[in-house]
Structures are given as C-alpha cells and as structure tokens.
Amino acid sequence: MRRSEFNVDDYEAMQTCEYGTNELFEKTITCPYCWERFSTVVEPSLELGETYVEDCYICCRPIEMTVVAKEEDSIDIRATAIDGNAF
C-alpha cells in the first residue's frame, strides 16, 4: 500500500483483533531447558490448539508454545521442549 492510499480507518482496522482490542497478553513461563522463568507476550488472535516457536530469553533454545485455554480476556499457553535441542 502506498502512503498516499493509507487512511486512518485502515490503520484502526489493522489494530483491531478478534476481541476488538489490540492488547497483547503478558504471560510468565518456565523454560523447559534451563528452568528459568521469563515473561513473554502472546497475540490474542491465536486460536485454541495453535502452536508457535519462541526462543527462551535466557538460554536461547527454541520452545514450542501451544495455546491450551482461551477466554475473552485471557489466554493460557503450554511451553514444551523441542526434541533434539538439549545440551
């Protein structure tokens, strides 16, 4: 989209998610490798059962994140190790 074609209504539409807000959920998880706890943010548009990979902020190894519960104002994720990534 060229800058001249962009308008405020388009921007507001891009900032809205399924629940009508663009707020991210902050979650504290425990790394399945180094067992350190760290905070991460989760997109509210993720669906139940959806998975994605995020690196641990401490040891930098990949963690598979799975959405295990979802409500209108909260989301729960499960963090699991990916096979073959242990020391």
Secondary structure, DSSP 8 states (H G I E B T S, - for coil): --GGG--HHHHHHHT--TTS----EEEEEE-TTT--EEEEEE-TT--TT-EEEEE-TTT--EEEEEEEEE-SS-EEEEEEE-TT---
